[in-house]
Amino acid sequence: MKRTTSVTESEIQAIPAVPFTQTWRPVHHAQVIHTLHEVVGETGIGIRSTDYEVSKDGMNLFARWHLDVPVLDGRANMMCGFRNSMAKKFALAICSGNNVTVCSNMVFTGDFIENRRHTSGLTTEMLYVFLSGAFAALKTHTDLFSRFFEMLGNVPVPENNYKVLTYNAMEQGIIAPSKFNRFMECRQEEKKDNPHTATETLQHFHGAVTRLLRETSVEQLQVRSGKLNRMLGWEELKNEAELIEA
């Protein structure tokens, strides 16, 4: 049985507030959403669509936003998710990435995750500071992903290398062997959608695998996408960027 109900922002605003106590200062879901709109408006990030669900009693919020994020060489489609509880079930948290999962069964995943540990003392000002910092980190993360995909596009993949990559992806549990034929179809779809590039690159390979993974469950998509990025050098690029910043 579904434990949550899809709602609009106006319906969220109508949820009764929870009184403050000496040890508990719940932040209303509407305040979180209002502050996020404020933060996003200051960053140049666009909101393409929103999706909200609340628990049956309205005390727990689970949200996903589809974003249009300015990056180094244009704009990128990303997602952010956040959750908030007015019933002490969990602390305010935000995540982001190409795909995020925010569910009432407590699955909360993304390429970037930021948790607010001490919600009991969260004021409006502290909420703004927390969400501003989270979105600044999101923007940095997205810029780095933009560089990652640019790097993939600069690495040609001859046929023999493509076979090795495919084998490695199956060995690491990214591509299920039973889905090999479907993966080859995804490869052709990727080439067809990018006719301007005669030579296949790591970016093409990444795109073909991602097409295949979109047909799996959300949980498998998260895990296997992470493995794919690591296999293609994401961790090395991230570590290099961290060293430069240090």
PATOR-825125 format. One record per atom (N, C-alpha, C): x, y, z. Coordinates in steps of 0.001 Angstrom, whole numbers, plus 500000, padded with zeros to 6 digits. Atoms other than C-alpha are relative to their C-alpha. Example, Ala and Ser with C-alpha at 12.3 -4.5 7.8 and 13.67 -1.06 7.14 Angstrom:
BEGIN
500890498810500000512300495500507800500900501200500000499180498810499940513670498940507140499230501090500730
This chain:
BEGIN
500848498805500000500000500000500000500884501246500000499214498776500109501340503429499053499910500793501292499944499315498713502482505314502136500036501517499872499946498556500207502591508766500561498926500434498996500977499421500910500317511098498628500663501121499214499466498916500819501305513338495708499219501282500284500628498727499652500611516995496502500638501141499211499476498785500617501098520500495126500606500884501096499419499083499020502954523367496781498917500690500819501079499350499259499684525047497720499407499050501041500509500979499031498498521843499403500992499810501144498993500101498946501778521670501303499879501176500972500161498814499151501233525213502593498823499851500958501200500159499173497862524115503986500189498974501124499756500970498927499418521405506183500206500755501316499859499282498719499072522510509853501429499960500521498666499931499404502260523648511542500029499227501308499801500711498736503672521707514487500549500991501020499535499034498997504084523783517686501442499740500425498633500113499495507603524513518920499976499486501444499784500342498594508890523000522158501398500493500380498669499558499569512012523731524210501105499193499315498970500869500591513850520830522543499761499682498528500320500363501387512194520615519137499435501212499277500430498849500799511856523339516523499791499538498557500231500509501353510273521775513440499872501122498976500109499043501099510599523638510137498918499505499054501105500401500868507455523588508042500520499723498587499600500345501359507775521974504613499937501217499077500174498830500860506515525180503006501166500970500148498859499112499778509376527139504588501238499475499289498877500609500720511928524680503181499885500295498507500219499782501434510402524982499706500186501476499643499849498561500248510188528794499931501474500396500007498574499659499907513845529029500987500763499444498824499344500585501167514915526670498217499732500830498743500310499125501138513112528824495649500860501259500055499195498790499819514944531834497081501459499739499637498609500353500275518325530106496929500207499759498507499869500314501422517782528785493414499920501266499154500131498755500737516694532206492225501260500831499994498748499233499904520064533616493305501156499337499267498896500749500598522154530947491554499979499955498485500108500125501442520900531152487982499528498629499556500518501332500304519634527571488199498506500098499727501418500002500331516265527023486541499314498744500508500787501145499550513511524718487788499097499574498853500788500506501132512047522582484996498669499424500466501234500580499468509488520685487093500238499582501444499907500408498594508736519659490687499063498823500262500806501168499632507332516535492318500050499869501519500056500063498548506162516372495942499103498847500460500829501000499337504871513566498133500106500218501504499981499907498539503914513656501811499422498719500581500565501140499297503159510933504311498526500259500258501448499879499848499498510284505083499598501095500986500325498969499015499597512608508106500592501363499632499418498745500460501509515286506167501270500408500703498846499599499206504416515299508605501337499815499287498740500272500684507073513951506229499877500327498517499994499561501384507913515478502853501134499329499235499011500581500901509732513801499949499845500711498657500121499134501171510522516025496959501124499768499002499021500081501076512300515956493605499780501185499062500038498900500958513118518933491389500880499645498805499184500112501210514304518727487777500547501392499702499333498702500095516822521517487263500667500210498650499243499558501170518376523430484386501174500805500546498857499443499278521886524172485654501026500584499037498918499450500827524406526578484044501321499344500366498703500624499781527750524841483612501040500721499155498893499301500636531107525740482137499780500227498510500137499901501450530112525115478499498546500020499540501406499966500389526356525616478510499085499776501187500930500323498922523538524161480609499835498496500053500149501436499805522903520714482060498697499713500731501193500455499291519786518854483160500432499156501192499659500727498786520151517702486752498743499844500846501098500145499050517909516615489594500507500313501397499699499910498578517841517537493237498803499429500747501055500536499159515867515823495934500200500488501414499856499632498591515135516796499504498863499387500797501026500537499109513229515497502471500017500791501294500129499244498757511946517122505637498947499325500869500945500618499076510197515786508712499623500986501097500479499204498864508049517666511214499603499077501150500354500989498973507750514491513312501232499299500557498745500528499446511411513895514300500428498675499365499661501280500626511682510999511832501387500029499384498671499861500601514778512316510024500308501482499876499566498614500139516803515493509617499828500464498560500064499423501334516505517834506651501236499575499215498881500428500839518652516567503768499687500338498552500143499674501412519253517402500117501008499173499219499086500772500840520776515354497295499855500484498565500058499580501394521543515932493622500783499033499139499302500857500946522809514219490506499203499855498720500753500284501221521742512939487105498687499310500331501206500671499517519239510763488964500047499989501526500068500065498539518098510949492592498807499149500395501106500790499457515886508746494728499669500532501383500462499508498702513841510174497611498673499305500279501196500830499790511345507664498983499620499921501478500493500145498632509221507108502073500577498773500695499358501170499379511022503785502606501426500319500441498735499450499505514041505953503539501160499854499020498956499970501023515977505416500297500234501456499608499653498610500274517798508705499725501376500000499353498727500150500694520490508646497053500166501055498922499639499071501056522276510888494586501510500054499915498550499865500108525771511789493388500560500898501106499600499066498930525896514511496065498909500004501055500970500015498900524217514361499486500499500908501126499673499117498871524153516986502255498912499850501061500946500172498899522523516344505638500150501117501014499996499036498890521567518878508303499828499194501273499993500942498883522441517023511495499142500438501181500650499558498754520901519188514219498756500835499690501218499300500384517407520080513047499286500629501190500730499499498829516234520716516624500192501497500204499756498574499813517800524188516526499997500778498706499949499396501323517167525066512891499078501217499906500774498774500178516054528690512507499877500301498508500162499615501395514980530388509285501325500420499381498700499547500489518403532005508964500946498819499773499131501170500130520219528705509533499551499123498834500529500751501134517932527017507011500541500582498697499506499336501205518951529573504398501492499708499803498558500251500089522655529117505166500267498561499555499807501405500339522385525327504970499675499745498536500409500264501373520492525283501667500870500755498992499096499253500876522733527984500142501301499227499806498766500787500084525797525898500964499814498729499191500279501236500738524181522758499595499923500265498502500127499708501422523319524417496278501313500489499405498678499607500492526786525956495979500825498750499702499296501257500216528232522464496357499426499259498794500652500617501162525682521167493823500538500602498707499503499321501203526844523770491289501434499577499702498620500438500185530495522828491829500043498575499461500069501395500423529633519160491437499560499907498536500499500033501365527718519848488210501053500494499017498906499515500841530608521863486755501027498897499776499023501075500106532902518930487472499483498888499089500580501001500885530503516524485769500056500475498546499895499461501349530505518834482756501401499764499447498616500264500402534291518560482604500218498518499735499881501449500148534007514781483007499474499554498634500575500395501277531725514426479974500786500583498828499149499429501044533918516778477954501235499132499798498831500881500065536886514556478802499651498710499260500414501235500657534958511443477702499881500200498489500173499730501422534211513089474360501297500154499248498688499832500623537927513569473698500798498708499920499280501286500009538855509880474054499349499063498983500570500916500999538270507823470862500078498553500478500059501410499595537325504160471299499935499119498751500010500953501120538390501784468495499180498762500355500889501139499807536330498623468032500518499020501045499459500958499023538675496347469991499915500549501423500106499383498680538738498807472882498562500011500485501414500015499639534939498981472788499610498637500555500286501348499525534801495217473212500548499793501409499400500127498662537145495401476203499173500772501031500841499205499102535066498181477784498701499267500326501253500721499799531895496153477291500196498811500919499702501151499131533477493060478860500213500467501440499738499492498645534741495106481825498704500441500678501275499548499444531278496636482292499140498817500436500751501190499602529705493177482384500651499340501216499282500609498876532394491868484737499739500759501300500209499183498807531764494774487138498521500144500364501421499966499658527996494261487126499271501234499525500652498807500538527190497399485146499006499606498910500857500541501061525783495586482099499725498537500311500354501406499787523901492349482728500273499225498711499722500781501214525151489652480292498743499686499197501253500306500695521524488840479478499490501188499190500440498786500694521117492434478247500988500423498906498966499627500979524054492322475807499397500448498678500610499629501277521879492371472671499295501345500076500661498709499824519834495250474043501034501119500095498945498994499906523063497096474868500511500361498611499523499716501353524213496746471256498983500853499240501026499139500591520886498250470188500142501428500513499797498673499406521511501141472590501221500678499388498800499450500643524935501572471019499644500605498646500407499496501305523381501977467584499103501233500136500857498839499756520771504382468979500839501229500338499114498899499620523546506490470490500719500557498774499322499563501224525405506611467163499041500740499074501001499371500863522218507493465298499654501400500488500347498693499437521483510378467661501167500972499981498812499138500073525031511731467223500704499794498661499433500283501323525628511516463452501164500906499620498950499045500321528014514490463467501379499520500427498711500528499554530759512423465139500212498626499396499758501260500698532176509693462912500689498977500903499244500898499124534453508255465605499308499877501357500592500215498678532977506689468730501005500366501083499158499602498876534315508032472021499465499377501281500493500461498699533989507203475696498642500621500319501290499361499777531085509648475706498880499195499341500971500868500660529257507435473196499750498744500824500137501209499194529952504378475335499170500287501249500739499597498806528696506172478446498524500195499663501378499760500398525571507242476577499242498714499715500647501273500307524837503719475340499667499230501272500251500705498739525197502218478814498881500679500777501037499256499280523051504973480323498619499729499415501276500343500641520300504257477768499490498662500528500378501327499511520332500632478886499563500060501456500287499956498573520339501495482592498671500686500299501295499337499785517267503713482216498844499003499977501033501028500075515340500504481594500007499085501228499944500783498769516287499094485022499252500738501105500635499339498857514914499932488459500809501221500411499314498786499543515782503258490090501226499647500830498892500390499136517986501511492666501177499487499171498933500525500845519942499616489985500634501106499175499480498874500770520281502783487927501013500780500812499084499253499133521894504584490868501320499263500178498795500773499699524343501806491725500861499805498759499237500312501205525342500914488186500548501249499322499474498744500546525683504532487051501260500423500749498813499684499212528118505097489911501182499139499598498934500910500433530135502041488861500529500394498625499601499591501349530143503222485236500898501227500048499201498778499906531440506681486149501372499719500584498700500333499401534152505209488345500880499243499006499233500759500977535206502805485602500613500906498943499534499102501057535592505715483165500838501163500516499037499018499495537702507869485487499440501141500810500609498912499228535268509986487522500762500281501289499331499800498705537081509434490838501334500704499814498708499369500247540455510416489351499832501491499722500244498585500304539028513652487968499582500754501252500458499341498779537286514461491248501155500221500970498840499871499090540458513800493281500959501069499514499119498979500569542470515964490891499445501394500293500616498696499745539982518830491291500141500392501469499868499732498564540090518505495086501418500415500359498598499627499748543897518692495038500277501415499546499801498650500511543793521840492922499375501022500945500672499091499086541288523470495283500757500133501317499238499975498750543420522517498306501248500835499849
